[in-house]
Amino acid sequence: MANVHIIKNTTCEAVLKCYLTDSAGGNVDIDISTLALANETYVEGTSSATLKALYWGVKNTKHIDITRLITPANNQVHGHYYLTNSGNYVFQGFVDNVYSEKNIRIVADGAFHTILVLSKNGFTINPPYIGSN
C-alpha cells in the first residue's frame, strides 16, 4: 500500500508524508499538479516544486531512491537521492531545483517513510470571483 499525505500546503510551501508499507517495496509517484490549492492553477512548464528538506527512514539493508520523473513512457529519471537507514537533509541557503517542474518518483525495495518539504513556485493565483448582485 502506497500513500502520500499532504501535511501542509500553502501558496509557497508543501510538506508531504510519503510511505509504503509493503515489505517488497515499490514506487510512489507524486504529481506536482496536485499541489495546486483551490485558488491556484498549475501551469505546465512553469509551476515547480523545489526540494527544501528531506527526512527519511527505511529498514537496515533497504534503500530509497528519490528522483524526478523526466519521461514516464520510458521511465527516464534524473536527480537521484540514494537513501539508507534514517536521516535528513535540510538545504540552507539553497534548494535542489534540478528538474523541479517534473513529477517526483520514490522507489524503495522495502517499507519506508519520507517527509518532503517543497517550495512551490509558478502556480498562478486565481483572482477571486466578484459576482454581480
ZAMARGU-4260 file (C-alpha; in steps of 0.2 Angstrom, whole numbers, plus 5000, padded with zeros to 4 digits):
<rodrens>
0) 5000/5000/5000 | 5007/5017/4995 | 5002/5033/5002 | 5005/5052/5000 | 4998/5063/5013
5) 4999/5082/5012 | 5004/5088/5029 | 5005/5107/5024 | 5000/5115/5008 | 5001/5134/5006
10) 5004/5146/4991 | 5023/5145/4994 | 5026/5128/5003 | 5020/5110/5003 | 5025/5096/5016
15) 5021/5078/5010 | 5022/5062/5020 | 5025/5048/5009 | 5026/5030/5014 | 5025/5012/5008
20) 5020/4998/5020 | 5023/4983/5008 | 5039/4974/5013 | 5043/4970/4994 | 5044/4989/4991
25) 5038/4998/4976 | 5035/5016/4968 | 5027/5031/4975 | 5023/5044/4962 | 5020/5062/4966
30) 5011/5073/4953 | 5016/5091/4957 | 5000/5097/4949 | 4990/5090/4964 | 4999/5103/4975
35) 4988/5117/4967 | 4976/5124/4980 | 4958/5129/4976 | 4963/5147/4972 | 4979/5141/4962
40) 4981/5135/4944 | 4995/5123/4940 | 5004/5129/4924 | 5014/5115/4915 | 5032/5120/4912
45) 5031/5135/4924 | 5025/5128/4940 | 5038/5119/4951 | 5041/5111/4967 | 5059/5113/4973
50) 5066/5101/4987 | 5070/5111/5003 | 5071/5097/5016 | 5070/5078/5016 | 5068/5066/5031
55) 5068/5048/5029 | 5068/5031/5037 | 5070/5013/5030 | 5075/4996/5037 | 5093/4991/5038
60) 5099/4984/5021 | 5085/4993/5012 | 5086/5009/5002 | 5075/5023/4995 | 5079/5032/4978
65) 5071/5049/4976 | 5071/5055/4958 | 5062/5067/4946 | 5052/5058/4933 | 5058/5066/4916
70) 5049/5054/4904 | 5036/5042/4911 | 5034/5032/4895 | 5052/5026/4895 | 5055/5028/4914
75) 5068/5041/4912 | 5073/5049/4928 | 5085/5062/4935 | 5092/5069/4951 | 5094/5054/4962
80) 5095/5054/4981 | 5100/5036/4987 | 5095/5035/5005 | 5098/5021/5018 | 5094/5019/5036
85) 5087/5036/5043 | 5092/5054/5042 | 5088/5071/5035 | 5094/5084/5023 | 5090/5102/5026
90) 5096/5113/5012 | 5100/5130/5020 | 5104/5145/5008 | 5099/5135/4993 | 5086/5122/4987
95) 5088/5107/4975 | 5079/5114/4959 | 5085/5102/4946 | 5070/5097/4935 | 5059/5105/4949
100) 5045/5106/4936 | 5044/5087/4934 | 5035/5075/4945 | 5043/5066/4959 | 5046/5047/4960
105) 5051/5037/4975 | 5057/5020/4973 | 5061/5008/4988 | 5065/4990/4990 | 5056/4989/5006
110) 5044/4998/5018 | 5049/5016/5020 | 5043/5033/5025 | 5049/5050/5019 | 5044/5068/5023
115) 5047/5080/5009 | 5047/5099/5011 | 5044/5108/4995 | 5045/5126/4989 | 5031/5129/4977
120) 5034/5142/4963 | 5025/5147/4947 | 5007/5142/4952 | 4995/5155/4946 | 4984/5163/4959
125) 4966/5164/4953 | 4958/5181/4956 | 4943/5180/4967 | 4926/5179/4959 | 4917/5195/4960
130) 4899/5192/4955 | 4885/5205/4952 | 4871/5207/4964
</rodrens>
